[in-house]
Amino acid sequence: MSDKKLFLPALLGTNRKDRSSGHVAKWVFEKMQEREEIETQLFDVRNFELPRDHYGTEIGHLFPEWRDAIIKADGLVIVTPEYNHSHPGILKSVLDLLLKEYIHKAVAFVGVSAGPWGGTRVIESMVPMVRELGLAVTFSDLNFPSVASKFDKDGNLLDTAYDKRAAGFLDELVWMATTLRWGRLNVSSKYHS
């Protein structure tokens, strides 16, 4: 087994103005950076200039930084708010840029909502979609209900209980990503060499 760090990029899945999810993504990204076994990179759907008339896996080559990161990745963290019980359309569009690059890699969800559910419904709505992409979903999500009350105006987290929650969330992601990396390297599959 390789001793190299796991590469686990994070994706902030909304481009809304004044998004509270930005504070969450920044905080989770910092927690990931603190872990010795993780190398990470933060992506933001705002930075993807998607065509208005065509998108999909046929144009993934137009986004080489994203494509190359996912090829290298051992897993992915998706930070997404819940909009009308589902995910932002732009998040789906960005994920749809690639396909085979995701196969047999772990994905972990950070759900964000203004209300009391903490993004549980957005995560539930995304599981079938990411499964179709070939990603393996961790069973430990990180949820931020009533997100406006969780951070101060400067984006500092106010609830220290999230430190322990994030540790468990990342422990599970590291286990899944490590196990799937071993499988990709040692078990033959028609999806990877």
C-alpha positions in Angstrom: 0.0 0.0 0.0 1.2 3.4 -0.9 2.1 5.8 2.0 1.5 8.9 -0.1 -1.2 11.2 1.1 -4.7 10.8 0.0 -5.8 13.5 -2.4 -9.3 14.6 -1.5 -10.5 17.8 -3.2 -13.5 19.7 -2.0 -16.2 21.2 -4.1 -18.4 24.1 -3.0 -21.7 23.5 -4.9 -23.5 26.8 -5.1 -22.9 30.1 -6.9 -25.6 32.1 -5.0 -24.7 35.6 -3.9 -24.2 35.9 -0.1 -24.1 32.1 0.3 -23.6 30.8 3.9 -22.2 27.6 2.4 -19.0 29.5 1.6 -18.2 29.7 5.4 -18.9 26.0 5.7 -16.7 25.0 2.8 -13.8 27.2 4.0 -14.1 25.7 7.5 -14.3 22.1 6.2 -11.3 22.7 3.8 -9.3 24.0 6.8 -10.1 20.9 8.8 -9.0 18.8 5.9 -5.7 20.7 5.6 -5.0 20.0 9.3 -4.9 16.2 8.6 -1.5 14.8 7.9 -2.8 12.1 5.6 -4.8 14.5 3.4 -3.8 16.7 0.5 -6.7 18.8 -0.7 -7.8 21.6 -3.0 -10.9 23.7 -2.9 -13.0 24.1 -6.0 -16.0 26.5 -6.3 -18.7 26.1 -8.9 -18.6 29.9 -9.4 -15.3 29.4 -11.2 -16.6 27.1 -13.9 -17.6 29.0 -17.0 -20.1 26.5 -18.3 -21.5 27.0 -21.8 -25.1 28.1 -22.0 -26.0 25.8 -24.8 -24.1 22.6 -24.2 -22.3 20.7 -21.4 -21.6 17.2 -20.3 -18.7 14.7 -20.3 -17.8 15.7 -23.9 -16.5 19.0 -22.7 -14.6 17.9 -19.6 -11.3 18.6 -21.4 -12.2 22.3 -21.3 -11.8 22.3 -17.5 -8.3 20.7 -17.2 -7.7 21.7 -13.6 -10.9 20.0 -12.4 -10.4 17.0 -14.7 -6.8 16.5 -13.6 -7.7 16.9 -9.9 -10.5 14.2 -10.2 -8.1 11.8 -12.1 -5.6 12.2 -9.2 -8.2 12.1 -6.5 -8.9 9.3 -4.1 -12.2 10.8 -3.1 -14.2 14.0 -3.1 -16.0 16.2 -0.5 -19.1 18.0 -1.7 -20.4 20.9 0.3 -23.9 21.7 -0.9 -26.9 23.7 0.3 -30.4 22.4 0.1 -32.5 24.3 -2.4 -36.2 23.2 -2.6 -35.3 19.7 -1.2 -32.6 19.2 -3.8 -29.2 20.4 -5.0 -28.2 23.4 -7.0 -28.4 22.9 -10.8 -24.9 24.2 -11.3 -23.5 21.5 -9.0 -25.0 18.8 -11.2 -23.7 20.5 -14.3 -20.1 20.6 -12.9 -20.3 17.0 -11.7 -21.6 15.9 -15.2 -18.4 17.3 -16.8 -16.7 14.0 -16.0 -17.7 10.3 -15.6 -15.1 7.6 -15.7 -12.7 9.8 -13.6 -15.0 9.3 -10.6 -15.3 5.5 -10.7 -14.4 3.6 -7.5 -13.6 6.8 -5.5 -15.2 7.9 -2.2 -17.5 10.9 -1.9 -18.6 12.5 1.4 -21.3 15.1 1.8 -21.5 18.3 3.8 -25.1 19.4 3.8 -26.1 23.0 4.5 -29.6 24.5 5.1 -31.2 27.6 6.5 -33.7 25.4 8.3 -33.5 22.6 10.8 -32.7 19.6 8.6 -29.1 20.5 7.8 -29.2 19.4 4.2 -30.3 15.9 4.8 -32.7 16.1 1.9 -30.1 17.4 -0.5 -27.8 14.6 0.4 -30.6 12.0 -0.1 -31.3 13.5 -3.5 -27.7 13.3 -4.5 -26.9 9.7 -3.5 -28.5 8.1 -6.6 -26.8 10.6 -8.9 -23.3 10.2 -7.5 -23.8 6.4 -7.5 -24.5 6.6 -11.2 -21.2 8.5 -11.6 -19.4 5.5 -9.9 -18.6 7.2 -6.6 -19.0 5.3 -3.3 -20.8 7.3 -0.7 -19.6 7.4 2.9 -22.2 6.8 5.6 -21.1 9.7 7.8 -22.4 13.1 6.6 -21.7 16.4 8.1 -24.8 18.6 8.5 -25.1 22.3 9.1 -28.8 23.1 10.0 -29.8 26.7 10.6 -26.4 27.7 9.1 -26.8 31.4 9.7 -26.6 30.8 13.5 -23.4 28.7 13.2 -21.0 31.4 12.0 -20.3 35.0 13.0 -20.2 37.8 10.4 -16.5 37.1 9.6 -17.1 33.4 8.9 -15.8 32.0 12.2 -17.6 28.9 13.5 -19.4 29.4 16.8 -20.2 25.8 17.7 -17.1 23.9 18.8 -19.1 20.6 18.8 -18.4 20.6 15.0 -14.7 19.8 15.6 -15.6 16.3 16.9 -18.2 15.8 14.2 -15.7 16.8 11.5 -13.1 14.4 12.9 -15.5 11.5 12.6 -16.6 12.6 9.2 -13.0 12.8 7.9 -12.0 9.5 9.6 -14.7 7.7 7.6 -13.7 9.4 4.4 -10.1 8.5 4.9 -11.0 4.9 5.6 -13.2 4.7 2.5 -10.7 6.5 0.3 -7.8 4.3 1.5 -9.7 1.1 0.9 -10.9 2.1 -2.5 -7.4 3.2 -3.5 -6.1 -0.2 -2.5 -8.8 -1.8 -4.6 -8.1 0.4 -7.7 -4.4 -0.6 -7.4 -4.8 -4.3 -6.6 -8.1 -5.5 -8.0 -8.7 -5.6 -11.8 -11.7 -3.9 -13.2 -12.9 -2.9 -16.6 -13.1 0.7 -15.3 -9.4 1.2 -14.5 -6.1 -0.4 -15.2 
